[in-house]
Amino acid sequence: MSSAKYTLLDCTLRDGGYYNDWDFDPALIERYLAAMSAVGVDVVEMGLRSLRRDGFRGACAYTTDEFLASLPLPATLSIGVMVNASELIGAGPVSGPLASLFPARSDDSPVDLVRIACHVHEFEEALAASLWLRDRGYRVGFNLMQVADREQSEVEALARACAGYPVDVLYFADSLGSMGPQQTCEIVSWLRRHWKGEIGIHTHDNLRMALQNTLSAMDAGVTWVDSTVTGMGRGPGNARTEELAIEVASARGTTISIVPLMQVIKTDFRPMQERYGWGTNPYYYLAGRYGIHPTYIQEMLSDSRYSEEDVLAVIEHLRINGGKKFSFDALDTARHFYRESEGGSWYPSEVLRGREILLLGTGPGVRRHRGAIERFIRRTNPVVIALNTQAEVDSALIDYRVACHPVRLLADHQAHTRLPQPLITPWSALSDDLRTSLANKRSWILVCR
């Protein structure tokens, strides 16, 4: 690791706020700040600075100067806030929203650093904000999100554009948690071709590489590094402050006190982690591999309607159809898949009228009573309809299969194409990608009305 001067930035209250609506207890914040000072953190990003007022959010969603002034801010810490570029651009000059967000000059504010989070398509328009902020004495950082799948020429063009503005640090974020050390270092080299200022990195832990990627980036010349306590952040979380602080102290050749941090983890952050469940798991790992936004996983895991099979089926759907940008509408589509149109040509009454019907579910009772069920079918000859891919009963005794849950259909589509029974399903209401998945079964699908 080089002997460069590193800046360790902890953004727990900002990134972790996606779990609790940025509503942190003031006593927790006080303990947290003391721990950050003791462990060698340079900058604490206290939250977002936002104009949004839709729904309840805690103080760290707005991080006003008045709120910050009420806190015991250690003199050793520089205070930062993050602004989303989407709140600055697209509706006139950036000076308008900036004047509302930052009514005071930096000299009269607890805030020293303003970081602006940008998607690639927002970046060049948002750069003008650096001129306004620098004129008022603020340090300025820009966070480029979702650069992992960008071409070298595009990344270099972004760096070239940034070089013409008073930006103190240019960050890139592994937003989808899909990067490894080699790609991390490659992006650093691309940025460095036209950007001579400081470079920062914000990593995610989908592939359990957040710390490794951060350390590799430091070896490649990155000097600003992000972390959060216990990795608290959306989905799989980030590089952990309790680990990265040790590495940074080692690189600096300094001594830190980690005891206050371990105490605040025990009393405050570990209980929150048990409640909210951030941290990597196989679902986040798959999301990282397939470039799917981790918020999809976070939302599904917090929704009891999604079984393990449902989560995996939605991941497969997003892998095929794209899930780099989170959208509640896209998640709803991934769960329901239905078109608004209805209609079909198969009338159950024509086949089932006057017949005894046996409907086979998928619970454990079918396996337990398989013999009795099969004897009943052979003796009474009912119309046997099995739900989904029920396989406990002799397939030769099943007349039809019925399925309408779209996620279940997506998860089971390959099995359905192999099963010999006609499938009863609302075909006209299914989306194009689900129809394509079942195309090999089309001649055996009964379209219900």
MOKA-V937043 format. One record per backbone hydrogen bond with DSSP energy under -1.0 kcal/mol. NH is the residue of the N-H (numbers start at 1). CO is the residue of the C=O. Records with the same first field share a line. If there is no record, write none. Layout:
# MOKA-V937043
NH: CO + CO
This chain:
# MOKA-V937043
7: 223
9: 225
10: 43
11: 227
15: 11
16: 12
18: 15
19: 16
22: 17
23: 20
24: 22
29: 25
30: 26
31: 27
32: 28
33: 29
34: 30
35: 31
36: 32
37: 33
38: 34
39: 35
41: 36
42: 8
43: 8
44: 78
45: 10
46: 80
48: 60
49: 82
58: 21
60: 22
61: 58
62: 59
63: 59
68: 64
69: 65
70: 67
71: 68
73: 71
77: 74
78: 42
80: 44
81: 113
82: 47
83: 115
85: 117
87: 84
88: 85
89: 85
96: 93
98: 94
99: 95
100: 96
101: 97
102: 98
106: 136
108: 105
109: 106
112: 79
113: 79
114: 139
115: 81
116: 141
117: 83
118: 143
122: 119
123: 119
126: 122
127: 123
129: 126
130: 127
132: 128
133: 129
134: 130
135: 131
137: 134
138: 133
139: 112
141: 114
142: 169
143: 116
144: 171
145: 118
150: 147
155: 151
156: 152
157: 153
158: 154
159: 155
160: 156
161: 157
162: 158
163: 159
164: 161
165: 162
167: 165
168: 140
169: 140
170: 198
171: 142
172: 200
173: 144
174: 202
175: 173
177: 174
184: 180
185: 181
186: 182
187: 183
188: 184
189: 185
190: 186
191: 187
192: 188
194: 191
195: 191
200: 170
201: 224
202: 172
205: 237
208: 205
213: 209
214: 210
215: 211
216: 212
217: 213
218: 214
219: 215
220: 216
221: 218
222: 217
223: 199
224: 199
225: 7
226: 201
227: 9
228: 239
231: 228
232: 229
237: 234
238: 231
241: 228
243: 240
244: 240
245: 241
247: 243
248: 244
249: 245
250: 246
251: 247
252: 248
253: 249
254: 249
257: 38
262: 258
263: 259
264: 260
265: 261
266: 262
267: 263
268: 264
269: 264
270: 265
272: 268
273: 269
274: 270
275: 271
276: 272
277: 273
279: 235
285: 281
286: 282
287: 283
288: 284
289: 285
290: 286
292: 287
293: 323
296: 293
298: 294
299: 295
300: 296
301: 297
302: 298
303: 300
306: 303
311: 307
312: 308
313: 309
314: 310
315: 311
316: 312
317: 313
318: 314
319: 315
320: 316
321: 317
322: 318
331: 327
332: 328
333: 329
334: 330
335: 331
336: 332
337: 333
339: 429
346: 447
350: 347
351: 348
352: 348
353: 349
355: 352
358: 383
360: 385
366: 363
368: 364
369: 365
370: 367
373: 369
374: 370
375: 371
376: 372
377: 373
378: 374
379: 375
380: 376
381: 377
383: 356
385: 358
386: 400
387: 360
388: 402
390: 387
397: 394
398: 395
399: 384
400: 384
401: 422
402: 386
403: 424
409: 405
410: 406
411: 407
412: 408
416: 412
417: 413
419: 415
423: 444
424: 401
425: 446
427: 425
429: 426
430: 427
435: 431
436: 432
437: 433
438: 434
439: 436
441: 438
442: 439
444: 441
445: 442
446: 423
448: 425
449: 346
